[in-house]
Amino acid sequence: MLSFISYTCQLVVTEFQVTTSKLGDIVSYEYKSMKDYLRNRKKKRELKRRMKHATSYSEWEEHALQYDDMTGEWKLMSAWLNLSKKLRDGEKLLQINTMISISKT
């Protein structure tokens, strides 16, 4: 009877240690994920600000490509179109319209 109680206590302690270890790993992972999320959010905000205040197409494009790589979103084409309209760059606008029409087919 005593060995059964000893075995049960040992089993409970072992399970507690394993569970505590796993919980520590989960908390560590979630902390790292939250830290990365906040860092990326700040960087995205900064890139958007730089895109908004860009003074040339090439400067804007550089920031837009970085933003696109970071977010994984495919918004660059419509953003090019909007910027070209803003800058009234006829040649770029024609190239972009061609690229958009090709991508829709």
HELIX and SHEET records of a PDB file:
HELIX    1   1 LEU A    2  LYS A   52  1                                  51    
HELIX    2   2 TYR A   57  THR A   71  1                                  15    
HELIX    3   3 LEU A   76  LEU A   87  1                                  12    
HELIX    4   4 GLY A   90  LYS A  104  1                                  15    
END                                                                             
